Amino acid sequence: QMQLMESGGALVQPGGSLRLSCVGSTSFFRTDWMNWVRQAPGKGLECVSSIDIGGDSTYYADSVKGRFTISRDNAKNTLFLQLNRLRSEDTAVYFCVRGRDAYAHWGQGTQVAVSS
């Protein structure tokens, strides 16, 4: 079983920045698209960003485009999400997810809270 472990979540003020990290336990991390999926309080799941195997193609939800940046370091089995100009509506648990369309592997999530 491949495990994914997120880190980097914190309480920040509006306009602040965070960098989330996700580390995969095996090299299977390098064989598929990776995604950041979030769930805000009382809301459903939202895929906010995705990146292809080689890191050449990326996807961003309209809600975060221009503010968030996804990247990966396959040599370290690590996925990143840079969150800039954070807003209160970005408050959510952020999950690291492996797969394209079908999400088979999930991390436990890391909490991001944006508040004054």
Salt bridges, closest charged atoms under 4 A:
GLU46 OE1 - ARG38 NE 2.87
ASP90 OD1 - ARG38 NH1 2.97
ASP90 OD2 - ARG67 NH1 2.73
